Amino acid sequence: MKRTDEFIVGLERAIKEKYGEETTHDPSIHWNEEKEKEYLKQLKDVVHEDEKDGVIEVSGVLVSKKLFNRSTIKTCKLCNKFCMEAKNDLYLTKYDCCEECFIIHIEGREDKWRQRMK
């Protein structure tokens, strides 16, 4: 055995002694068709619950609408992203878009943009 193999075996042995026999086993050996169906049912229930509560995706995280005031939920008209950072407030108020869309689409063409929005 190489030194790294000896280290891994020793590490597994230490984990087994500290946390028990099951901690070093493959978790899939305890998984079966019945558990899979139950898991999928629970997952559907959670998704259905989220839809009832009203959930917003913010930066890849699902967050309940109940956690926000109406004034904090602002959407960029160009990219439809939720803008919750304070730095976007100026751009949302003045141009109805987030900072990123302002830089890409409007910066340097502010007068034309304001005329187009009227």
Sequence and secondary structure as in RCSB ss.txt:
>XXXX:A:sequence
MKRTDEFIVGLERAIKEKYGEETTHDPSIHWNEEKEKEYLKQLKDVVHEDEKDGVIEVSGVLVSKKLFNRSTIKT
CKLCNKFCMEAKNDLYLTKYDCCEECFIIHIEGREDKWRQRMK
>XXXX:A:secstr
  HHHHHHHHHHHHHHHHH GGGGS GGGG  HHHHHHHHHHHHHHHHHHHHH EEEETTEEEEGGGS GGG  B
 TTT  B  STHHHHHHHHHSS HHHIIIIITT HHHHHHHH 
